[in-house]
Amino acid sequence: METIVFLDRDTIPDHIQLPQPDFSHQWYEYPSTTPEQVIERLQHATIAISNKVVLDAGTLSQLPKLKMIAIAATGTNNVDLNYCHQHGIIVSNIQGYAVDSVPEHAVAMMFALRRNLMGYHQDIQAGVWQQKQQFCFFTHPIGDIKGSTLGIIGSGSLGQAMAKLAKALGMKVLFAEHKNQRQCREGYTPFTDVLVQADILTLHCPLTAQTTDLIGKAELAQMKPSSLLINTGRGGLVDEAALVEALKSGQIAGAGVDVFTEEPADTSNPLVAHAGLPNLLLTPHVAWGSDSAIKALTNQLIDNVNKYVEGKPQSLV
């Protein structure tokens, strides 16, 4: 009988019910799990489910019964894939489940920033409307999305879905070639050219050693002063301190951020510390989280577990 342990069940909303695996099993779940609790909770597990709990080599080496890790997310940077490959631990993740939710969230951020909705909301709270004595007031520029250029970094399912929405809105779309790549593939635009040309830059690529701090001080300096940056990918893709400085200095016009280098992010995080900026829109890693997307995630999660037990694993390694 398989023993399944879900280490961080609270990453799935309570109102979303998980399907039951098709086979005989014991199921244990915890709202959340600290690094110190992982080994104890997985000591007898044959299948571990984790959304964001880190399973590194040091931890995995102390779990001899573990045969499969089902990641309840797309990102795999919380699991040591090399160790799993070397020791025969099957790892699966979730793919293609949020192709509506994430792009819609990114588009919502684009509109909110381009039309300065946060700035106007804050001005109303501060009493500016009463001071102006007019039926409306213009304390922030209001721009249109139609006709602007969207630069997309990452051409997987999310990047492609983002492009489809952007084109429907009348935007020109540029897919960025890999950074520092000498040759440019057909259908792509050199990375630096995308930085220079984009009115809005949106990130939909994984976090790897090559993409860490993909957008830093040098890259922000190449963007238009009127441009927006949207990050619904991974926090480590952007140098957060450099982004705050770019927003404060007017180097770029605004940023929408759904992901952070450390989550949950506290006030030591540069973005959270400057959350009051009118050109900065923050959300707590929820771009993926529409009800329909989470239901698709849970169905695929349990399907991955079922396929492993059937001997047909959807393995990453």
NORNOR-V833576 format. One record per residue. N is the residue number from 1. RES is the residue in one letter. PHI is phi in whole degrees, -180 to 180 (NA if undefined). NEAR is the number of other ideal C-beta (glycine too) atoms within 8 Angstrom. Layout:
((N | RES | PHI | NEAR) (N | RES | PHI | NEAR))
This chain:
((1 | M | NA | 5) (2 | E | -80 | 11) (3 | T | -111 | 12) (4 | I | -108 | 15) (5 | V | -126 | 13) (6 | F | -97 | 12) (7 | L | -79 | 15) (8 | D | -142 | 14) (9 | R | -60 | 9) (10 | D | -69 | 6) (11 | T | -74 | 8) (12 | I | -110 | 11) (13 | P | -57 | 7) (14 | D | -59 | 3) (15 | H | -79 | 5) (16 | I | -97 | 10) (17 | Q | -90 | 5) (18 | L | -79 | 8) (19 | P | -65 | 7) (20 | Q | -88 | 5) (21 | P | -59 | 12) (22 | D | -80 | 5) (23 | F | -116 | 7) (24 | S | -66 | 4) (25 | H | -162 | 10) (26 | Q | -110 | 7) (27 | W | -119 | 7) (28 | Y | -129 | 10) (29 | E | -140 | 7) (30 | Y | -129 | 12) (31 | P | -56 | 6) (32 | S | -155 | 7) (33 | T | -142 | 9) (34 | T | -83 | 6) (35 | P | -55 | 7) (36 | E | -73 | 4) (37 | Q | -97 | 9) (38 | V | -60 | 14) (39 | I | -63 | 9) (40 | E | -61 | 6) (41 | R | -72 | 12) (42 | L | -103 | 12) (43 | Q | -56 | 8) (44 | H | -111 | 5) (45 | A | -77 | 14) (46 | T | -100 | 9) (47 | I | -131 | 16) (48 | A | -110 | 14) (49 | I | -113 | 14) (50 | S | -142 | 15) (51 | N | -91 | 11) (52 | K | -128 | 9) (53 | V | -66 | 11) (54 | V | -77 | 9) (55 | L | -123 | 12) (56 | D | -94 | 8) (57 | A | -61 | 8) (58 | G | -61 | 6) (59 | T | -74 | 12) (60 | L | -63 | 14) (61 | S | -67 | 7) (62 | Q | -102 | 7) (63 | L | -126 | 12) (64 | P | -66 | 4) (65 | K | -85 | 9) (66 | L | -71 | 13) (67 | K | -117 | 8) (68 | M | -149 | 14) (69 | I | -121 | 15) (70 | A | -102 | 13) (71 | I | -80 | 16) (72 | A | -89 | 14) (73 | A | -167 | 11) (74 | T | -83 | 10) (75 | G | -64 | 10) (76 | T | -116 | 11) (77 | N | -72 | 8) (78 | N | -90 | 10) (79 | V | -123 | 12) (80 | D | -79 | 9) (81 | L | -67 | 10) (82 | N | -63 | 8) (83 | Y | -62 | 12) (84 | C | -61 | 15) (85 | H | -63 | 8) (86 | Q | -70 | 6) (87 | H | -115 | 7) (88 | G | 71 | 6) (89 | I | -91 | 13) (90 | I | -74 | 12) (91 | V | -127 | 14) (92 | S | -125 | 15) (93 | N | -134 | 11) (94 | I | -105 | 11) (95 | Q | -130 | 7) (96 | G | 68 | 5) (97 | Y | -88 | 11) (98 | A | -116 | 14) (99 | V | -71 | 11) (100 | D | -100 | 10) (101 | S | -63 | 13) (102 | V | -67 | 16) (103 | P | -61 | 13) (104 | E | -64 | 10) (105 | H | -64 | 13) (106 | A | -62 | 14) (107 | V | -65 | 12) (108 | A | -60 | 8) (109 | M | -65 | 14) (110 | M | -56 | 14) (111 | F | -66 | 10) (112 | A | -60 | 11) (113 | L | -77 | 16) (114 | R | -65 | 14) (115 | R | -97 | 8) (116 | N | 55 | 13) (117 | L | -63 | 9) (118 | M | -64 | 12) (119 | G | -61 | 11) (120 | Y | -69 | 10) (121 | H | -61 | 8) (122 | Q | -65 | 10) (123 | D | -64 | 12) (124 | I | -64 | 9) (125 | Q | -59 | 6) (126 | A | -85 | 6) (127 | G | 86 | 7) (128 | V | -63 | 10) (129 | W | -61 | 8) (130 | Q | -66 | 6) (131 | Q | -68 | 6) (132 | K | -75 | 7) (133 | Q | 59 | 4) (134 | Q | -132 | 5) (135 | F | -68 | 2) (136 | C | -149 | 4) (137 | F | -150 | 8) (138 | F | -128 | 6) (139 | T | -98 | 7) (140 | H | -138 | 9) (141 | P | -66 | 5) (142 | I | -120 | 7) (143 | G | -114 | 8) (144 | D | -101 | 6) (145 | I | -85 | 12) (146 | K | -58 | 7) (147 | G | 89 | 7) (148 | S | -88 | 12) (149 | T | -105 | 11) (150 | L | -105 | 16) (151 | G | -96 | 14) (152 | I | -116 | 15) (153 | I | -105 | 14) (154 | G | 113 | 11) (155 | S | -116 | 8) (156 | G | -77 | 8) (157 | S | -61 | 8) (158 | L | -72 | 12) (159 | G | -62 | 14) (160 | Q | -67 | 10) (161 | A | -66 | 12) (162 | M | -63 | 16) (163 | A | -62 | 12) (164 | K | -63 | 9) (165 | L | -65 | 11) (166 | A | -62 | 12) (167 | K | -65 | 9) (168 | A | -65 | 6) (169 | L | -88 | 9) (170 | G | 85 | 7) (171 | M | -95 | 13) (172 | K | -88 | 7) (173 | V | -113 | 10) (174 | L | -124 | 13) (175 | F | -90 | 12) (176 | A | -82 | 13) (177 | E | -70 | 11) (178 | H | -57 | 7) (179 | K | -61 | 9) (180 | N | 66 | 5) (181 | Q | -83 | 9) (182 | R | -74 | 3) (183 | Q | -100 | 4) (184 | C | -110 | 7) (185 | R | -68 | 6) (186 | E | -62 | 3) (187 | G | 90 | 4) (188 | Y | -117 | 10) (189 | T | -122 | 12) (190 | P | -50 | 10) (191 | F | -51 | 13) (192 | T | -63 | 7) (193 | D | -63 | 9) (194 | V | -65 | 15) (195 | L | -58 | 12) (196 | V | -72 | 9) (197 | Q | -90 | 9) (198 | A | -70 | 14) (199 | D | -81 | 9) (200 | I | -138 | 16) (201 | L | -115 | 15) (202 | T | -125 | 15) (203 | L | -108 | 16) (204 | H | -139 | 14) (205 | C | -114 | 12) (206 | P | -74 | 11) (207 | L | -92 | 12) (208 | T | -134 | 7) (209 | A | -61 | 4) (210 | Q | -78 | 6) (211 | T | -104 | 12) (212 | T | -62 | 9) (213 | D | 54 | 8) (214 | L | -56 | 12) (215 | I | -112 | 13) (216 | G | -126 | 10) (217 | K | -57 | 9) (218 | A | -65 | 6) (219 | E | -71 | 10) (220 | L | -62 | 14) (221 | A | -67 | 8) (222 | Q | -88 | 8) (223 | M | -82 | 14) (224 | K | -66 | 8) (225 | P | -61 | 8) (226 | S | -92 | 6) (227 | S | -84 | 12) (228 | L | -118 | 14) (229 | L | -118 | 17) (230 | I | -120 | 14) (231 | N | -124 | 16) (232 | T | -114 | 14) (233 | G | -91 | 12) (234 | R | -142 | 12) (235 | G | -60 | 14) (236 | G | -67 | 9) (237 | L | -70 | 15) (238 | V | -124 | 15) (239 | D | -74 | 9) (240 | E | -65 | 12) (241 | A | -65 | 7) (242 | A | -65 | 11) (243 | L | -66 | 16) (244 | V | -60 | 14) (245 | E | -63 | 10) (246 | A | -65 | 13) (247 | L | -72 | 15) (248 | K | -70 | 8) (249 | S | -87 | 6) (250 | G | 81 | 7) (251 | Q | -63 | 10) (252 | I | -129 | 14) (253 | A | -84 | 9) (254 | G | -175 | 13) (255 | A | -149 | 15) (256 | G | -117 | 17) (257 | V | -129 | 15) (258 | D | -111 | 13) (259 | V | -134 | 12) (260 | F | -135 | 12) (261 | T | -63 | 7) (262 | E | -125 | 8) (263 | E | -131 | 9) (264 | P | -69 | 5) (265 | A | -94 | 10) (266 | D | -108 | 7) (267 | T | -71 | 5) (268 | S | -76 | 5) (269 | N | -74 | 12) (270 | P | -57 | 9) (271 | L | -70 | 14) (272 | V | -65 | 12) (273 | A | -64 | 9) (274 | H | -116 | 11) (275 | A | -64 | 8) (276 | G | -78 | 5) (277 | L | -62 | 9) (278 | P | -69 | 9) (279 | N | -106 | 11) (280 | L | -126 | 14) (281 | L | -117 | 11) (282 | L | -117 | 10) (283 | T | -134 | 11) (284 | P | -90 | 7) (285 | H | 55 | 9) (286 | V | -120 | 8) (287 | A | -58 | 13) (288 | W | -78 | 13) (289 | G | -97 | 8) (290 | S | -66 | 10) (291 | D | -57 | 8) (292 | S | -66 | 8) (293 | A | -69 | 14) (294 | I | -67 | 13) (295 | K | -64 | 9) (296 | A | -63 | 10) (297 | L | -62 | 15) (298 | T | -65 | 14) (299 | N | -62 | 9) (300 | Q | -69 | 11) (301 | L | -58 | 13) (302 | I | -71 | 12) (303 | D | -63 | 8) (304 | N | -62 | 14) (305 | V | -66 | 15) (306 | N | -59 | 11) (307 | K | -65 | 11) (308 | Y | -62 | 15) (309 | V | -66 | 10) (310 | E | -75 | 6) (311 | G | 86 | 5) (312 | K | -126 | 6) (313 | P | -68 | 10) (314 | Q | -91 | 7) (315 | S | -91 | 7) (316 | L | -89 | 7) (317 | V | -132 | 9))
